[in-house]
Amino acid sequence: MIQVFIADDHTIVRQGLKQLFSFVPDIEVIGEADCLTSTLQSLVLWKPDLLLLDLTMPGIDGDDMLKRLRAHHARLPILVLSMHDDPQIARRALKAGANGYLTKGRDVEALLMAIRKVAAGGYYVDPEIAQKIVLGASGAIPVPTHDALSDRELQVFRLLATGYGINEIAERLSISNKTVSTHKSRLMEKMGFSSNVELIRYAVTNNVNSA
């Protein structure tokens, strides 16, 4: 029996997954949470075989969330179940500590396969995303400019594109206003932007969403 803990801020998603797994003989949901704080608190009490994680939860960037989870639970198998099909987001999630990445648009069989493989100690990446990552690495398809940004610069970029100001970003990421401004200056230079309008236009065109 694979004991799964679900972390997703959408109640309907958690309920749907629990309903689905109730018909699967080798998977059991032992807990759920709607934010990182609740997830960390619950994982102290529960010892699941796998954490099924949504990257987009309030209050924290997806990469930071994975790093914090890894700091407390170094060996816990983590499968990201995300709405984002951007290969750069998937690659960064894997780099930050995820053992698998699957989009919410995939079918049930793909989800069950991913859970079983990751819970058994393996790795699983959505086949379509894996292909894009490989093609990008080989130069067969262009690598987006924002891939040159550091993890923190990308976090600031996403939040700026969403409409957050310097002070709001500083509070959200628990860093100083000066540090945010430094990251903004560096990313603007790397990306060749001269204004926030150009930044937002690029984010919309390239589907650079907050993860």
JOQUIDA-V797341 format. One line per field, one symbol per residue. ss: DSSP state (2 for helix, 1 for strand, 0 for the rest). Layout:
ss = ???
This chain:
ss = 0111111000222222222220000011111110022222222220000111100000000222222222220000011111000022222222220001111000022222222222200001102222222222220000002222002222222222220002222222200022222222222222200002222222222000000
